[in-house]
Amino acid sequence: TDEFGHWKRIIATPEQMGEMWIAANQPNPVALTEDGQAIIGYNTPDEVRIGKEVLVQGQPMSFNPISSGADAKEIVSASHAEIRKNWHFGENSIKYSYLLESAPTGEHEATWTLSESIHTASNALLKGDDRFGKKAGDLWMGDLVVTRNGTTSARIRGAICFDSAGNIHLAKYSWEQSDQGWIIRTHIDMAWLGHPEPVYPVTNHPLVN
C-alpha cells in the first residue's frame, strides 16, 4: 500500500534500461546488470548483489544476459562450457538457474561446486536460517539470509537440482566472508550428477528475494 493505505499495483516484468533490466514498480525493486549480477533492493541502503564473480570447479566463467526469453520476465545467457544461466523476474525476487547441458567430465572432488560473490553493505551478515534449513555435515541445506541491523535484506532459498525427467536432488551451501561481502558456494553431489539416473540438461536454481 502507499502512504494513504491504497493498494499499489506490483509489476514484476522488467524494463530494459541501457544494459540493465529493472523491475522497479514494487516494494523491493530488483534488477539485473549487464555482467549478470542479480540485485535485490535495487538502489536502496540494503542493496544486495549476487552472482558477479562466478567460479565453476574453481574456474572463472562469465554469464552475461543477452536477450529476453520466451517469457517477458525471463532473461537468458549464452552457453559457456556447456552451462547456461537464465534469470526470471518475480515479485520482489529474481530466480536464476544454471543449466548443465551434459554430465561433468574429468577428475572432480566429491561435489561439483559453483562459487558466486555476494556484495552487501559492510555491516550485513550472511547466515543459515534454522527455520528453513539444517546443517549437513560441514555444509548447509536450506535457506540463507542476508541481514542488516537485525532486518532481513535478502533471502536465498535452498538450492534444488532437477533433471529433464523430474528427478530431484537437494544441493548444499557453504560460505565465507570476503572484502566486498561474502562468497557463497553451491555443492552438488558428483555421485548424483554422474549416476545414470539424471536426464540432461540438469537445472540448479535458488530463488533470491
KEKE-3310 file (N, C-alpha, C; in steps of 0.2 Angstrom, whole numbers, plus 5000, padded with zeros to 4 digits):
npx = (5004:5001:5006:4994:4987:4981:4980:4994:4999:5009:5022:5031:5037:5052:5060:5070:5084:5096:5109:5104:5092:5077:5065:5056:5044:5038:5038:5051:5063:5070:5084:5094:5111:5122:5133:5128:5124:5112:5101:5095:5083:5086:5096:5094:5098:5100:5104:5108:5119:5121:5131:5141:5156:5159:5164:5166:5170:5181:5186:5185:5170:5160:5144:5134:5119:5109:5097:5079:5069:5057:5047:5041:5047:5059:5076:5090:5106:5121:5127:5141:5154:5146:5137:5123:5115:5100:5089:5074:5062:5052:5039:5047:5058:5071:5073:5086:5094:5106:5110:5115:5121:5127:5134:5147:5164:5180:5193:5186:5181:5172:5160:5152:5156:5150:5154:5150:5150:5144:5139:5137:5131:5143:5140:5132:5126:5128:5119:5114:5096:5088:5075:5071:5080:5095:5110:5122:5133:5148:5142:5128:5110:5097:5088:5097:5100:5102:5106:5104:5107:5098:5087:5080:5088:5089:5084:5090:5085:5084:5095:5089:5091:5086:5082:5079:5069:5062:5068:5074:5086:5094:5104:5119:5125:5140:5149:5159:5166:5171:5181:5171:5159:5152:5157:5148:5145:5139:5136:5135:5131:5143:5141:5127:5126:5134:5128:5118:5105:5101:5094:5099:5097:5102:5095:5100:5094:5092:5080:5080:5076)
npy = (4994:5012:5028:5032:5021:5015:5002:4997:4993:4979:4977:4965:4962:4966:4981:4986:4996:5004:4994:4987:4977:4981:4980:4990:4994:4990:4985:4981:4984:4975:4970:4967:4966:4971:4962:4951:4951:4949:4959:4964:4974:4985:5000:5005:5007:4994:4986:4971:4962:4948:4936:4940:4937:4922:4905:4889:4874:4880:4887:4902:4909:4918:4924:4932:4942:4942:4942:4943:4929:4916:4920:4936:4940:4933:4932:4927:4919:4916:4900:4893:4884:4872:4876:4885:4901:4907:4920:4924:4936:4939:4944:4955:4948:4938:4923:4913:4902:4889:4879:4863:4856:4844:4829:4832:4831:4823:4824:4826:4833:4827:4834:4844:4860:4877:4893:4910:4927:4938:4954:4966:4978:4985:4981:4970:4953:4936:4921:4904:4900:4894:4890:4886:4876:4866:4859:4850:4839:4847:4857:4867:4864:4871:4887:4903:4919:4936:4948:4964:4976:4969:4966:4957:4958:4951:4935:4919:4905:4888:4877:4869:4855:4848:4836:4833:4824:4825:4821:4824:4833:4838:4852:4859:4872:4882:4895:4910:4925:4940:4953:4962:4958:4943:4926:4913:4896:4883:4866:4851:4835:4824:4811:4810:4818:4811:4798:4786:4790:4804:4814:4824:4841:4846:4856:4869:4879:4893:4903:4921:4933)
npz = (5000:4998:5005:5009:5012:5001:4989:4979:4963:4959:4948:4940:4929:4920:4914:4901:4903:4896:4898:4907:4916:4924:4937:4944:4950:4963:4980:4984:4974:4960:4950:4936:4930:4917:4917:4924:4937:4949:4958:4973:4982:4974:4972:4985:5003:5008:4998:4989:4980:4969:4961:4953:4952:4946:4949:4942:4948:4952:4941:4933:4926:4914:4914:4904:4902:4888:4880:4880:4886:4881:4889:4895:4907:4908:4906:4897:4895:4885:4881:4890:4891:4891:4900:4904:4909:4916:4920:4930:4933:4947:4959:4969:4968:4961:4951:4948:4936:4934:4920:4917:4903:4900:4907:4920:4916:4918:4932:4948:4964:4978:4977:4964:4962:4963:4964:4970:4971:4984:4986:4998:5010:5022:5035:5035:5037:5033:5035:5039:5039:5052:5053:5041:5036:5038:5046:5036:5039:5036:5029:5023:5021:5014:5017:5016:5023:5021:5033:5040:5052:5060:5052:5039:5023:5011:5005:5001:4994:4997:4987:4974:4963:4948:4935:4917:4917:4929:4941:4957:4967:4981:4984:4992:5003:5006:5014:5015:5022:5013:5005:5000:5004:5004:4999:4992:4990:4980:4982:4973:4973:4966:4964:4961:4950:4941:4940:4932:4933:4931:4918:4906:4900:4917:4930:4941:4953:4964:4973:4974:4985)
capx = (5000:5005:5006:4987:4983:4979:4984:4998:5000:5016:5024:5037:5040:5057:5061:5077:5086:5103:5112:5101:5084:5075:5058:5056:5037:5037:5041:5058:5065:5075:5087:5099:5116:5125:5138:5125:5123:5105:5101:5089:5083:5090:5096:5092:5104:5100:5105:5112:5121:5124:5132:5146:5162:5157:5169:5164:5175:5187:5187:5181:5166:5156:5137:5131:5112:5109:5091:5073:5067:5050:5043:5044:5050:5065:5082:5094:5113:5123:5130:5148:5157:5140:5132:5119:5112:5094:5086:5067:5060:5046:5038:5052:5063:5074:5075:5091:5095:5111:5108:5121:5119:5129:5137:5154:5169:5187:5194:5182:5180:5165:5154:5153:5155:5149:5155:5147:5151:5138:5141:5132:5133:5148:5138:5127:5128:5125:5119:5108:5090:5087:5068:5070:5086:5099:5117:5123:5140:5151:5138:5121:5105:5091:5089:5102:5098:5107:5103:5107:5104:5093:5082:5082:5088:5088:5084:5092:5081:5088:5096:5086:5093:5081:5084:5073:5064:5059:5072:5076:5092:5095:5111:5120:5129:5145:5150:5164:5166:5176:5182:5165:5153:5153:5157:5143:5147:5134:5139:5130:5135:5145:5138:5121:5127:5137:5124:5114:5098:5099:5092:5102:5101:5101:5095:5101:5091:5088:5076:5083:5071)
capy = (5000:5018:5031:5033:5015:5012:4996:4998:4988:4977:4975:4961:4962:4971:4985:4986:5002:5004:4987:4983:4975:4983:4979:4995:4996:4985:4987:4980:4984:4971:4972:4963:4970:4968:4957:4945:4952:4950:4964:4964:4980:4990:5007:5006:5005:4987:4983:4965:4960:4941:4932:4943:4933:4915:4900:4883:4870:4884:4890:4908:4909:4924:4923:4939:4942:4944:4944:4940:4923:4916:4924:4943:4940:4929:4934:4922:4920:4911:4894:4894:4877:4868:4878:4891:4904:4911:4924:4925:4941:4938:4949:4956:4942:4935:4916:4912:4895:4886:4873:4859:4853:4837:4827:4835:4826:4824:4822:4830:4831:4823:4838:4849:4866:4883:4899:4916:4933:4942:4961:4968:4983:4982:4978:4965:4946:4930:4915:4899:4901:4887:4888:4883:4873:4862:4858:4843:4839:4854:4861:4869:4863:4875:4894:4908:4925:4942:4953:4971:4979:4965:4965:4953:4961:4946:4928:4914:4899:4882:4876:4862:4852:4843:4835:4834:4819:4827:4818:4830:4832:4844:4854:4861:4878:4884:4902:4914:4932:4942:4960:4966:4954:4936:4921:4908:4890:4878:4860:4846:4828:4821:4804:4811:4820:4806:4792:4785:4792:4811:4815:4830:4845:4847:4863:4871:4886:4895:4910:4926:4938)
capz = (5000:4998:5012:5011:5013:4995:4986:4974:4958:4958:4941:4941:4922:4920:4908:4899:4904:4894:4898:4913:4916:4931:4939:4950:4952:4968:4986:4984:4967:4958:4944:4933:4927:4910:4919:4927:4944:4952:4963:4977:4985:4970:4974:4992:5008:5009:4991:4989:4973:4969:4955:4948:4951:4946:4948:4942:4949:4953:4935:4932:4920:4913:4911:4903:4899:4881:4877:4884:4884:4879:4894:4896:4914:4908:4903:4896:4893:4880:4884:4892:4893:4891:4905:4903:4915:4915:4926:4929:4937:4951:4964:4974:4968:4954:4952:4942:4935:4930:4916:4915:4897:4900:4914:4921:4915:4921:4939:4952:4971:4979:4974:4959:4966:4960:4968:4967:4975:4986:4988:5003:5015:5026:5041:5033:5039:5029:5039:5038:5043:5056:5052:5034:5034:5044:5044:5033:5039:5036:5024:5025:5017:5016:5016:5018:5024:5022:5037:5042:5058:5063:5047:5033:5017:5006:5006:4996:4995:4997:4980:4971:4956:4945:4928:4912:4919:4935:4947:4961:4971:4986:4984:4999:5003:5011:5013:5019:5021:5008:5006:4997:5006:5005:4994:4993:4986:4980:4981:4971:4974:4960:4964:4958:4943:4937:4941:4926:4934:4928:4911:4905:4905:4924:4932:4948:4954:4970:4972:4978:4986)
cpx = (5004:5004:4999:4983:4980:4983:4987:4999:5007:5017:5031:5041:5046:5057:5068:5079:5094:5104:5109:5094:5082:5067:5057:5050:5035:5040:5048:5061:5070:5078:5092:5104:5118:5130:5135:5124:5115:5106:5095:5089:5087:5090:5094:5098:5105:5102:5110:5113:5124:5125:5137:5152:5160:5163:5165:5170:5182:5189:5183:5177:5162:5149:5133:5124:5113:5103:5085:5072:5060:5045:5046:5048:5057:5070:5087:5101:5115:5126:5138:5150:5151:5136:5129:5116:5106:5092:5078:5065:5053:5045:5043:5057:5066:5076:5080:5093:5102:5109:5114:5118:5122:5133:5145:5158:5176:5187:5190:5183:5173:5159:5157:5151:5155:5149:5153:5149:5144:5141:5135:5135:5138:5146:5133:5130:5125:5125:5113:5102:5088:5079:5067:5077:5090:5106:5117:5130:5143:5147:5132:5116:5099:5092:5094:5098:5103:5103:5107:5103:5098:5087:5084:5082:5087:5088:5086:5089:5086:5089:5093:5089:5087:5083:5078:5068:5061:5062:5075:5082:5093:5102:5112:5125:5135:5146:5156:5164:5172:5176:5175:5159:5154:5154:5152:5145:5141:5137:5133:5134:5137:5142:5131:5122:5130:5133:5120:5107:5097:5099:5094:5098:5098:5101:5096:5098:5089:5084:5079:5078:5072)
cpy = (5006:5022:5033:5027:5012:5007:4999:4992:4986:4975:4972:4961:4967:4975:4986:4994:5002:4997:4984:4982:4977:4982:4984:4996:4991:4987:4986:4979:4979:4972:4967:4967:4967:4963:4951:4946:4953:4954:4964:4970:4985:4997:5009:5004:4998:4983:4977:4963:4953:4939:4936:4938:4926:4910:4893:4878:4873:4888:4896:4907:4915:4922:4930:4939:4945:4945:4941:4933:4922:4919:4931:4944:4937:4932:4928:4924:4915:4905:4895:4887:4872:4870:4885:4894:4908:4914:4925:4930:4939:4944:4950:4951:4941:4928:4915:4904:4893:4879:4869:4855:4846:4835:4830:4829:4827:4822:4828:4828:4827:4827:4842:4856:4873:4889:4905:4921:4936:4949:4964:4975:4980:4979:4973:4958:4941:4924:4910:4901:4894:4885:4885:4880:4870:4861:4851:4842:4845:4859:4863:4867:4867:4883:4898:4914:4930:4947:4959:4974:4975:4963:4961:4957:4957:4939:4924:4907:4893:4880:4869:4861:4848:4842:4835:4829:4820:4824:4824:4828:4839:4846:4857:4868:4878:4891:4905:4921:4934:4950:4964:4963:4947:4932:4915:4902:4885:4871:4855:4840:4825:4814:4804:4813:4815:4799:4792:4788:4799:4811:4822:4834:4845:4854:4864:4878:4887:4901:4915:4931:4942)
cpz = (5000:5005:5014:5012:5007:4992:4980:4969:4958:4951:4941:4934:4921:4913:4907:4899:4902:4894:4904:4912:4923:4932:4945:4953:4957:4974:4987:4977:4966:4952:4942:4929:4921:4911:4923:4934:4945:4958:4967:4981:4981:4972:4981:4997:5009:5003:4992:4982:4973:4962:4950:4946:4951:4945:4947:4942:4949:4947:4934:4925:4920:4910:4910:4900:4892:4878:4882:4881:4881:4883:4895:4902:4914:4904:4902:4894:4888:4884:4885:4895:4895:4898:4903:4909:4913:4921:4925:4935:4940:4955:4969:4974:4961:4956:4946:4942:4931:4927:4914:4909:4896:4906:4914:4919:4918:4929:4943:4959:4972:4977:4968:4962:4962:4965:4965:4973:4977:4989:4992:5006:5020:5033:5041:5035:5034:5034:5037:5042:5046:5055:5046:5032:5040:5041:5041:5033:5040:5032:5027:5019:5019:5014:5019:5019:5025:5027:5039:5047:5061:5058:5041:5027:5011:5008:5000:4998:4994:4989:4979:4964:4954:4937:4924:4913:4925:4941:4950:4966:4975:4986:4991:4998:5008:5010:5017:5018:5017:5009:5004:5000:5008:4999:4996:4988:4986:4978:4979:4971:4967:4959:4960:4951:4938:4936:4934:4927:4930:4921:4910:4900:4912:4926:4939:4949:4961:4968:4977:4979:4993)
residu = (THR:ASP:GLU:PHE:GLY:HIS:TRP:LYS:ARG:ILE:ILE:ALA:THR:PRO:GLU:GLN:MET:GLY:GLU:MET:TRP:ILE:ALA:ALA:ASN:GLN:PRO:ASN:PRO:VAL:ALA:LEU:THR:GLU:ASP:GLY:GLN:ALA:ILE:ILE:GLY:TYR:ASN:THR:PRO:ASP:GLU:VAL:ARG:ILE:GLY:LYS:GLU:VAL:LEU:VAL:GLN:GLY:GLN:PRO:MET:SER:PHE:ASN:PRO:ILE:SER:SER:GLY:ALA:ASP:ALA:LYS:GLU:ILE:VAL:SER:ALA:SER:HIS:ALA:GLU:ILE:ARG:LYS:ASN:TRP:HIS:PHE:GLY:GLU:ASN:SER:ILE:LYS:TYR:SER:TYR:LEU:LEU:GLU:SER:ALA:PRO:THR:GLY:GLU:HIS:GLU:ALA:THR:TRP:THR:LEU:SER:GLU:SER:ILE:HIS:THR:ALA:SER:ASN:ALA:LEU:LEU:LYS:GLY:ASP:ASP:ARG:PHE:GLY:LYS:LYS:ALA:GLY:ASP:LEU:TRP:MET:GLY:ASP:LEU:VAL:VAL:THR:ARG:ASN:GLY:THR:THR:SER:ALA:ARG:ILE:ARG:GLY:ALA:ILE:CYS:PHE:ASP:SER:ALA:GLY:ASN:ILE:HIS:LEU:ALA:LYS:TYR:SER:TRP:GLU:GLN:SER:ASP:GLN:GLY:TRP:ILE:ILE:ARG:THR:HIS:ILE:ASP:MET:ALA:TRP:LEU:GLY:HIS:PRO:GLU:PRO:VAL:TYR:PRO:VAL:THR:ASN:HIS:PRO:LEU:VAL:ASN)
# end
